[in-house]
Every structure is written in C-alpha cells, then in structure tokens.
Amino acid sequence: MNIKVKNLSSGISIVTINEPKTYNSLSFQNLKDLIKVFQKLDKDKKIKAIILEGAGKGFSAGHNLKEVKSLKVKNKYQKLFNLCSKLMLQIVEGRKPVIAKVHGAAYAAGCQLVASCDLAYSSKDALFATPGVNIGLFCSTPMVAVSRKINRKPMMKMLLTGEPIKANFAKEIGLINDCFPKTKLNIEVMKVAKKIASKSNLTIKIGKQAFYKQLEMPLRKAYTYTSKMMTLNMMAMDAKEGITAFLEKRKPKWKNK
C-alpha cells in the first residue's frame, strides 16, 4: 500500500501518498486506498483533523498516464474517473477537516485534490496546474473542484493554456490559504491542525457539513437550512459548555456531544 497513515496523540492524522516514483499519481490502487483511509479516519473518534501530503519531490501529478493509456476501453475510463470523483466527495462530505500540505507540483487531479481539501497550504516553490489541454485531455473533473474555489477568469486561463501558476498567485486567487518557505511549511500546517483539533469535534462536523450544503443553495433556502443547523448545534452539550466557559472566562471542556 502506497498510502501511509500516522496518527498523532494530538488527534491529528497525517496521510501521505507515498509513491514518489510516479509523482504520487492517483492510480486505481492509490484512489481505492485513499478512499478506504479517509472512510476509516472519518469513523475514528480520536481523530479531529487530517493532513494530506505527498512524498518525494511533489504533492501529486494526478492520474498515472501510463495506466490511463493502458485502459483502452470506455467502461474502464469511466470507472477511473468515477473513483476519483468518489475520493473528492469523500473528502468534502467527510466529518473531519482535511488540510492539504503541498510542496512541488500539484497537477491535474492532484490540483483537484488540493481544491477538494477544506484548507490548503503550500511551499513557496509549489506549482498548480490543470494541464490536460496539453495532451488533448481537458481537465473536466479537476475543474469541478478548482472552479468552486477560484473565480472563472483565472480558472479558464489555467484550463485553456495548461500553464502552471505559482504559490503566491494560487494564494491570491483563493486556491490555497497561504504559502511558506519549505522549511516552515510543516510547522505552520501543524499550528493550524492543532488549533482545529482543540475545538469540539461535534461542532466542526456540523459546521463543515452545513458550509458545503449551503453553498449550493439559493440565499433564502440557505438561511432556512443554516438556521435549522444552528438550532441543532445549540441543543448540543458542547454549545452549552462553550457559552458557559466563555462567560466564566475559562477554557471549555469538550464532550463532543
């Protein structure tokens, strides 16, 4: 298995795509293994935040083109792209916040993976691209995730030219949260992960689900839905504890209930 998982005592899990020889490609096997890993972590009550990274020179180059070329028949292509979409949905619809820690290149489905994560941080030398147009294969599935994070004009330029963008521009257009020198990347990502892990698991789960659902709704419907979600949240023990702790000027003791 090319997916490594390291669970820390702080409630943070580090998931590493460990296939540097293929630039951490999203092959059939790696996609299946990633889905299994995320499903397992989603059910693990001890895990409060997940960091996703790549081993070797970069984050992920996307699909393994040697594998793609060998598939040859329509239903096999469909299976591959459906599996890739399943992984992206698992990350978005999962209960735990997922942070992409990106160094080197995040191309095509690798860029899609970054965009699918809730937060993303990169090294200053990281590059992001949807370069399918260069090989006659438009990045149609990657654009679903990326176009939901950035505006249309920069998205279309990435799709139509296939040219990579640098980390500082990726930050500017909202594809990533921030970028740091390579030596500081891990420290900064861990800071964010620890901060998230210190919050109520239940509150984060409710909030993450509500965030993505309301984005797809018309304004009036979004307010109706989120009002219900806030009411549900308010009935939880953690909300009562959090408000009481704030008023009593002390740290809350989360029960995740």
N, C-alpha and C positions, 0 to 999 in steps of 0.2 A: 504493500500500500504506500502510495506516494504522498499521502496526507498525514502530517504529524500533528498531534494534539498535546498541548502541555497545559494542565490546569494548575493555576496558582492558588495559594491559600487565601489570597485577597478576593477570590470569587471571579477572577479574570481567567479566561481560556484563550490560549494563543494557538491558532490554527495555521499551519504552514503548508503551502503547496510545495512539496519537496521533489521537484523533477527539473533541476536546472539544465539538464542536457536538452530538454525540449522547450526551454524558457518557460517552465511551469504551464505547459499547454493544457487547455481544457478538453482533454480527450474523453472518450466514452467512460473509461475507467475512473479518471480523476473527477469527472462530473458526478458519477454514481457515488464515489467515496465521499465527496464533499457534501452531497445531499444527506447521506447517512450520518455524517459527523454533525451537521447542523441540526438534524432532527433529534439526535441523541442529546446534544447540548441544550436544545430547547426544553427538553423534559427534565434536565438536571437542575434541581432546586438550588444547588450550591453555586451555580454559575450565574453571574449577574451582568457580565459584559464579555464580548468576544472580539479579539483582534485577529484580523486575517492578513497574512503576509505571504510573500514568495521567497524561495531560497535562491541563492546564486546571484546572477547579475541583474535580474529584474523581477517585476511582480508577476506578470503573465502576458504572453504573446497572443493569447486567445486560442482558437481551435488549432489542433495539430493538423497542418495542411497535408502531410503525408497520409495520415489516417483519412482525412476528408476525401482526398483523391482516390483512395482505395475502395471507398464505399460503393461508388458507381451507380447504385440503383436508388430510385426516388424514395422508397419507404425507409431506407437506411439513413438518408439525409434528413428526412422528416423526424426520425427517432432522435438523431443527434441534436437537432435544433430544439425539439420539444423538451429533451432532457436538460439542455442548457437553460431554457426558459423556466423549467421546474426549479432549478437551483436558485435563479434570481428571485423567483416568487417565494421560495422558502426563506431567503434572507429578509425580504421585505415583510412578509407575513409572520415571520417568527417573533417570539416574545422577547427575545434578548437583543439589545442594541449591538450592532456589528460595526466595527471600526476597521476600515482598510488602511493598512500601513504600507505605503507604496515607495519602492525605490526602483531605479532603472526605468524600464518601459512597461506601460500598461496599454496594450494594443488590442483593437477589435473586441472580442468577447472578454478580454482582460480589462479593457476600459469599461465595458458593460458591467463587469463585476465590481469595479470601483464605484460606479454610479449607483449600483444597487445597494451598496452598504449605506448605513444610516449616517455615518461620518467617514471622512477620508482625509488622511494627512500624508504628505509625501516628502521625499528628499528634494532639495533644490534642483538637482540634476535629473529628476524624473521627467519622462515624456509620456504624453497621452495621445492616442490616435485611433481613428476609425478608418483604416487604410484599405478596406476591402475593394474600393473602386480601382485600386492599382492592379489588382489581379482579376478584375472582371466579376467580382462578387460583392455587391453593395452591402454595407453593414446594416441590414434592415433590423435584425433583432437587437444588436447593440444600441441602435438609435432609440429604441423604446425607453431604455433606462436613462441614457445620457440626455435625451431631449426633455426628460422630466426634471432634470437638474439644471440645465442651462437654457438660454434663450435661443430662438430659432436661427438667427443670422450666424452666430458662431458655430452652431450645430451643423447648419447646411454647409458652411465652409469646410469643416472637418470632414463631412461626408463626401462632398463633391471633389475636394482636392486630395484627400487622403493624407494631407500633411500633418505631422505631429505638432502638438502645442507644448510649450514649456510649463513647468510647475507654477511659476508666478502668474502666467496668463490663466492657467486652469483654476487658480485661486480667485483671480479677478472675475471670471465668468461663473463661479459657483460650483465647479465640478469637484473641487476639494475645499476643505475648510482652511487649510494652511500648509505651508511648506517650510522646512527647516534644513540646516546643514546635515549631511548624512550622519555625523557623529552625535547629533542631538535628537534625531528622529525618534528613536526608541524611548528616550526619557520623556519627551513631550507627549507621545501617544499613551504611555503608561500613566502619566499625570491625568489625562482625560478619562482613561478607562477606570482608574481608581476613584475619581470623582463620581462617575456614573455608578460604580459598584457600591458607593456609600449611601445611595438613595434606596428608597423602598422598591423592591423587585416588582411588587404588585402595581404600584403607581406607574412605573416605567412601562410595564406590559400594557396597561390600559391606555396610556398616553401614546405609545408607538402605534398601536392598532388604530386609535382614533385619528392620528395625524394623517396616515396614508389614506384612510377611508374618506375623510372629509375633503381631501384634495380633489377627488374625482366628482364631488357633488356640487350642484348649484348652491349659491350663497344661502338662501333661506333653508334649504334642506340640511346644509352643513351645520347651521346654528341649531336646528332642531335635534340633530343627531348628537352634536357635542354637548348640548345641554343635558341630554339623557346620560351621556358618558360621565359628565362631571357629577351628576347626581349619584350614579353608580359608584364612582370613586369616593364621593363624600360619605357614603354608607360604610366604607371600609374602615377597619380599626386603625390602619396606618394614617389615614387622613385625620382622624380624631386625635391620634397621638402626635402627629406633626404639628397641628394647630396648637394643641396644649403645650407642647415643648417650646414652640415659638413664643407663646405668651408667658411661659415660665422662664424664658431665656436659658434654656438648656438644650443639649443635643437630643434629638429624637431616638427612641429605641424601637426600631422597626420589627414588626412581627411578620411582615409580608402577607398580611391577612386583611 
